[in-house]
Structures are given as structure tokens and as C-alpha cells.
Amino acid sequence: MCKAIEDYGLKQRQEGIKEGIVESIKKFIKKGKLSHEEIAENFDISVEEVRRLAAQAI
């Protein structure tokens, strides 16, 4: 039971980190100072993912 709770907590933390990264990427997109390619390179994600997030941020 304890292992299950630890695993759940780890999953929650990982999701929280991912949400924080996504919000940071959206802020960079809104500022418009970096290209989608530069954002993708800096956050180590695909350009397609940056474009998807850009569409959501509008």
C-alpha cells in the first residue's frame, strides 16, 4: 500500500512539473520574442508541440 501511495505522489509531482513547463512555454509564445524553433530547442520538445501550444494560447 505504501508503494502505491509513493507512486501516486511521484506521478502527481511529474504532472505538476509538466504543467509548469507548459505554462512557461505559453508565456514565451505570448511574448513573441523567440521563434517556435528556439522555444522547442530550449525546452527539448518538438516544434509541432510548440505550435500546438501556441494554438491553445491564442
Buried (B, 14 or more C-beta within 10 A) or exposed (E): EEEEEEEEEEEEEEEEEEEEEBEEBBEBBEEEEBEBEEBBEEBEBEBEBBBEBBEEBE
